[in-house]
Amino acid sequence: MKQFMLLMLLAFPAFLMAAEIAPSDTTIYVDGKKIVIKENNEKIKIKVYEQTSKGDTIENDQVFEGIYRDGKSSERRISGGINIPFPKLGSGYSSSNYISDPHWAGFGLGFASFSDKKLNVNNVDGVDLVSSGSREIMLNFYERAWNISKRGLAIVSGAGFQFDRYRIDNNKAFVETNGVTGLEPAQTGRNYEDSKLYTTYFTIPLLLEYQKKLHHTGPLYLSGGMVGNLKLYSASKVKYSDESGNHKEKLGGDLNIRPISMDFLVQAGVGCFGMYAKYSPFSLFEGGKGANIHPVSMGLILHLDL
């Protein structure tokens, strides 16, 4: 690796001269290495070849490739047909003032509940939850940042999945009857050991993020904005026991839950660790087809550099 870096340093002055003389394709030979430089549409591609013996013949095998454009870089070292990636193509800029590691991708775990428009939580519009049994899981697998300021501001988007589980109290369950979803008590002789409402969403955020660089640790960050939700799954399920044994039953699927909704999201933290809070300005159920309850949640999130 040290010899390879020395090679690149030796080739750098020649590269500058070649860029001034011939802005298209340039070939340079340094220390037995062949360096091919190509420039096209403000993109610079560098390939490095070295001579290897294969039987009675000597061939030039590619050992390195780098692509550079708009402050972004993608590099890989090639050895024996195996590509070894160097630092990945970033979504930000090389300047330390820009955001190159936005905070969306990662794993989140929090408490889920319902509120009214005044943010009064739980036991809203007749819906009472078991708070300790109501959870939210976020799996965000893609993120992208667009820097809008040299002072650490960027617009962030991406994609992910959100899984909510609401545990219903007082021996009731959500059931749709005559086009309206409401809480109904268990049938006579039944006692619900578990009653839950499940929802799964595909999520797309639109956030404004601010970062401040810190010494010896990751950046301090604060972000907020909107998260669009596309419903993928919903169900009301119960568990109960009677004389014939233990039973699990699905009481409904669609349940008039909005197919498209939105959350307001704020999150803050240091490095890859943070906290978040969310509130939906829309009720969980379509207007007039269920209780007027708004999903809320808060928890912890571990961000990953994807």
N, C-alpha and C positions, 0 to 999 in steps of 0.2 A: 504493500500500500504506500509506503514512504517513497519507493522508487517511482510509483505511478504519479504521485502528487508532484514530485520533483520534475518529472517529465512535463506535466501540464504547466508548471511555472516556467520551464525553459521555453516552452512553445508559445507562451502568452505574448512576448514581444513580437514574435513572428506573426502571430495572429493579428495584432494591431496593425502591423505594416500591411498585411494582406488585405485587411478590411479597408484601408485607405486606397490601395492600388486596384483591387479587384473585388467588388462587393458581391459577386456571385459565388463561383466555386473556386476553392483554393486547396492545393495539396502541399503539405510541408513534411519534410523528413527530418526527424530529430532523434538522435541516440538510437538509431536502428528502428525507430517507430515511424509509421506513416500516419499522418494526421490529415483528414479530409474535412474541410470547412465549407459548409453550404449556407447561403443566406437567401431567403425567399420570403416575401411578404412580412418583413420585420421579424422573421423567425430565423434564428441561427441554430444550425445543427452541426455538431462536431462528432466525428467518428474516428477512433484510434485503432490501428491495425498493428500487429507484430508478427514477425516471421517465426514460423514453427516448422519443424521437420516432421514429415509424414512419409516414412520409408525413404526412398531415394529422392523425393521432391521436397522443395521448400515453398510453403504457401504463406500468404498473408491472411491471418485470422483476425476478425474483429474482436477487440477486448473491451471496448468502451463506447458508449453513445450518450450524448447529452443534447438536450433541446432547451433553448432559452428564448423567452419572449415576454415582454411587458413585465419584467421583474419576476417572472415565474420560471421554475426550472424543473426538469424531469431528467434524472440521470440513472444509468444502470451500467454495471460492470459485467461483462460476459466472459464466462470461464467454462470451457468444456461443454458448450451447448446449454449451460445453465445461466439464466439471467439473474443477477444479484442486484436488486433495486437500491439506489441511493435515495436521498431525501425526495419525497414525492412531489408531484406537481401541486403546488399550494393554491389555495383560493384567495390568498391575500397578496401582499407585496413584500419585497425584501426589506424595505425600511422598517425599523423598529417601531415607528409611529403608527403603522397600519396593523389591522387585525388579520392574522393568518390562522387563528385557531378559534372559530366561533363556538358558542355553547348552545348546541341543540342535540347533536347526536349523543346517545348514551342510554343509560338505564335509570328509570325513576320509580320510586315506591312511596306511596303516600296514603293518607286517610281520605275517604270519599264521603260526601254527605249531600244534603239538600238544604237550600235556603230560600227565603223569599226575596223580594226586590230590595228589602232593607238589610239584607245579609243576616237576618235572624236564622240561626242554624238549627236543624233537626226539629222533629215534630211540627213540620210545616204542612198546612192544609190537610191535616189528619194523617200525615205519613210520618211514622216514628221508626227510626233506625236503631240497630245495635251498633253504636259507633266503633267499638273494638273489632267488629267483624266486617266492616265496610272498607274496602281497599281499592286502590288504583295502581295499575302498573303501566309504565310507559316504556316502549322499546323504539327508540328513534335511530334509524339506520342510515340516514343521509343528511348532510348539511352543506351549506354554501354561504359565503359571505361576499358582499359587495361593499368595499370601502367607500365612504362618502366624505371622509375628513382625515387629515393627517393627525388629528388629536385623538384618535382611537374610537371613531364612530363608524359603524357599519350596519347595513341592512342584512339580515340573516333569514334564510329560508331552508327548507329541507323536507323530510318526510318521515313518518313513523307510524306506530300502532299504539292505541290506548285501550286498556282493558279495565273496566269498572265492575265492581261487585258490591251491591248494596244488600245488606242483611236486614230483613224486615222483622220488626218486633210485634208483640201482642198477638201471636198465633194467627197472623193474617198473611195474605199473599196477593200479588197483583194478578187480576183476571180481567179479560176484556169481555164485556157483556153488552149486547146490542150496540156495538160500535163505540162504546165508552170504556176506558180502562180505569179500574178502581181497586181499592183494597177490600177484599172480602174475607170474612173469618173462615176458619177451617170447618169442614162438615162435622156434624154431630158425631162424637166418638173419636175424632181425630185430634191429635195434638202435634203440631208441626215442630219437629226437632230442629229444623232448619228451613228457612224461607228466604230466597235470594232473587234479586233482579240482576241479570247480567247484560252488559252492553260492550260491544267492541267497535272501535272506530279506526279508520285510516285518517291520519292527521297531516296537515300541511301548515306550517307556521309562517307568519310574516312579522318579524321582530326588529326592533332597533336596539343594537347592543353598544355599550360603552365599556372600554377596557382601560385600565391603568396598570402599567408595568410595575412589578415589584421585584426587589432583589431577593435572590436565593429561593424563590418560589414562583408559582404560576401567577398570571395576572389577576388583579381584582376586577370583577366584571359585574355589570348590572344590565339586564335586558328586559324588555317588555313589548307587548303587542298583542296580536290576535292569532288564534289557532283555528283553522277550519277543520270541521269534523264530518266525515262521511261514514254513516253507519254501515257496518258490515254484518252485525249479528246482534240479536237481543232475545232474551228468554226469561220467563218466570219459572223457577223450579223450587220444589219442596221435598223435604224428607219427613216421613212419619212412620209410626209403628202401630199395628193393630194385632188382632188375634192371629192373623195369618202370617205375620212376620214384618220385616222392614221393607219399606217401599220408597222409591224415588219417582217423582212425577213432574212432567213438564206441563204447566198450566196455560202457556201461551207463548207465541213467538214475536210477532210484529208489535202488538200492544200499543199501537198508535204513537210510538216513539219517533221523534222527528228524524227523517232520513239524512238531513243536512243541518248542522248547527255550528255554533262558534263559541269559543272561550276567550276571555281576556286572561293573559298570562303575564306574571312578573316573576323574575328569578334573579338571584344574586349569589355570589360565592367567590372563592379564591381557587385558582388553578382548575382542577377537574372536579372539585367538590362544590355543591351548591344546594340551595333551598328554592322551592318554587311554591306559588299559590295560583289557583285558577278559579274563575267565576264565569258562568255562562249567563249572558243577558237574555237568553231564550229559555223558556220552560222545557223540561224534558219531553213532555208530551205535546202533540199538536193542539192548537187552540180549541178549547171546548171538548176535548176528547180524553181528558185525564186531569189529574191534580196539577195545580199551578206551582210546580216545584222547579228550582233552578240548581243544576249540578254545581257543586263547589268541591275543591280538594286542595290539599297542601301536603308537602312532603320533601324528601331528599332526592337528589339526582347525582349520579356519577357520570360525568361527561367523558366521552371517548373521542380521540382524534382519528376520525375516519376519512 
